[in-house]
Amino acid sequence: MPTRTVVHLLRHGEVYNPAGVLYGRMPGYSLSERGRQQALTVAETLAGHDLVHVVASPLERAQQTAAPIAGAHRLDIATDERLIEAGNEFEGLRVAVGDGALREPKHWPKLRDPFLPSWGEPYLEIAHRMLGAITRARAAAEGHEALCVSHQLPVWTARRFLEGKRLWHDPRRRQCSLASLTSLVFADEQLVDIVYSEPAGSTDPSVTGA
């Protein structure tokens, strides 16, 4: 019989971001009170699971989301830089449609190629680094379950790549709510299923900085 291994990709919880900026990889952005509760909810959901490996993006919000889950299973949190948020040239700015940076002509050249995208880290590079992190996590938890705490765009890009879909997409249609789980089921090294769940409920994928 093939060995069954599950790698859960967890998006971090809600972040305290009163200015509504796209904070990307900027330091200092931590979970809000709601975000901390979301992390606890996921910890309760995964309490009976066979988790043997927890790894997170180096950013605060991912580490904080991973903490109660790792603690419940008496595991240390490993850090993998490949799980980090996507690079973005609009980092630190407000980017809602009709608002902020997108209204300024000086920023328009950054929007020249949405298929790459031209304003940040290429989708294919995101997919490849995420697959590297997933492969390492699967090997570390072979025959059990692993948890990788990352960010919306990296998780969604990895899923689309694994499903054989084009990487360019409408951000408003992402199925990757705050504190959601995208669970990759492997038989030996072969991916056989992808299961999506929202332990903390659904959230709007287009909210800036969420």
Buried (B, 14 or more C-beta within 10 A) or exposed (E): EEEBBBBBBBBBBBBBBEEBBBBBBEEEBBBBEBBBBBBBBBBEBBEEBBBBBBBBBBBBBBBBBBBBBBEBBEBEBBBBEBBBBBBBBBBBBBBBEEEBBBEEEEBEEBEEEEEBBEBBBBBEBBBBBBBEBBBBBBEBBBEBBBBBBBBBBBBBBBBBBBEEEEBEBEEEEBEBBBBBBBBBBBEEEEBEEBEEEBBBEEBEBEEBBB
